[in-house]
Amino acid sequence: MQQKEFTSLPPRPKFNSSAEKAYPWYSVGSGIWEYSLNSSNSLDTPTGATSITTGERSVIQWCEPNVQWPSDNSVITHDYIEEVIFLEGGLKDLTLQQEWGPGAYAYRLPGMKHGPYRAGENGCLEFVRCISVTKGN
């Protein structure tokens, strides 16, 4: 991870933005964008990857209003630790039929089942931190 001082977020991508118009945000799915804050490895270069093998990364994730993911409505699992806090808007877990808004926090160990989700009418802005559990980090 690199030492950084405070900086402002760039404007969020507009609805249905192209990757070129959304830069420095990058797409990780239809209507889902990430802005890389920091990474301990090559993930500081946007890849759209949904898994990490070593190190950790921190991103701001923006989900456009009413976007639903995954598109096949499957339950989500990861092979890394995921920490999430909602900053604005909210989302609904379609399996649990539960909604969360600003300030809601999750800490997920590898393999924890969650989702699928639908973003609220105003979208969802969240801080996400992913931490590898690979030995030797």
N, C-alpha and C positions, 0 to 999 in steps of 0.2 A: 504494500500500500504506500502511496506517496503522500507526503505531508502537503496539505493544502490549506489556504486561508479561505475565509468566507467568500462565496461568489453567488451571484444571482442565477436563478434558473432561466434558461432561454424560453421564449414563448412556446406554449404547447402546440403540437401540430393541429391544424384545422381538420375538421371532419373530412374523411376521404382524401387526405393529403398524399401526395406522391413522396417517395423516399427523398428525392432531391429537395422538395419544398419543406420537408420535415426536419432536415439536418439542423442541428446535431442529434436530434432524436432518431432512433432507428426502430423499425417494426419488428415485433416478435410474434405477430399474429394479426389477423384482420381486426383493425381498430384498437390494437394494443401497442403502445410505444414505450420505449425505455430511453433514458438519458443516463449515461455512465458517469457516476460520481468518482469512483475509485476502484482499483483492482490490484491484486497482488501479482498478477501475471498478464498474459496477453489478452485477457478479456476486457482490458480497457479500450481495445479496439472493437467497435460494435460488430457482433457476429450474428445476433439473433439466436444464439445458442440458448437452450433451456436447461443445460446441465453444465456443471463444472467438475473438473477432475482433480485440480489442486488449487490451493489458496482460497481466496475469498474475493467477493465483489460487492459493491454497493451501487444501487441504481435508484432513480426515481421512475416509477412506472405510471403511465397515464392510460386509462381505459376510456375510450369514447363512450358517450351516453348510450345506455341500453345494449352495449356489446355483450355477447355471450360467448364463453369459452370453457373448455375446448369446443370446437364446432361440432364434434360428434357426441357431445354431452357426456363424455367419459369422466370417471373420477381421476383426479390428479395425484401422482406420487413423485417424489424426487429422490435422488441418491445423495443429497447434500442437506445440510441444515438450512432452513429458511426462516428469516425473521422479517415480519411485516408490521408496519403501522400506517393506518390511514390518515392522510393529511386533509383531504377535501373529498366531498361526495361520499359515496359508499357503494357497497355491493351486496348481493344476495347469494347465499349458498343454496343452490337449487336442490341439493340432496337433503339438507337439514331444514330447508324452508326458513332460514334465519337471515336477518339483515344486519349489517354493521355500518357505522359511519365514522366521522372524524374521531381520532383518539383510540379506536379499536386496535388491539395488538394481538399478534399470533407469533408463536415460536414453534416451528415444526421440525421434528427429527426426521431423518431419512426414513422413507417408507410410509409416513403418515398420510392417510387418505383424506382428501379434501376436494371441494367443488363437485360438479361444475358450477360456474358463477355467471351472474349477469350484473353488469354495472348499473348504477342508478340513473335516474333521468338527467342528472348533472354530471355523469361520468364518475370516475374514481381516480384520485391522485394518491399514490402511496410510496413510502420509502421501503425498499426491499434490500435485505442483506443476505447473501448466500455464502455459506462456509463449507468447504470441502471437508470430508471426514477421512480422506486418504492419509495413510500413515506417511510421515516424513515431511509434512507441511511445515 
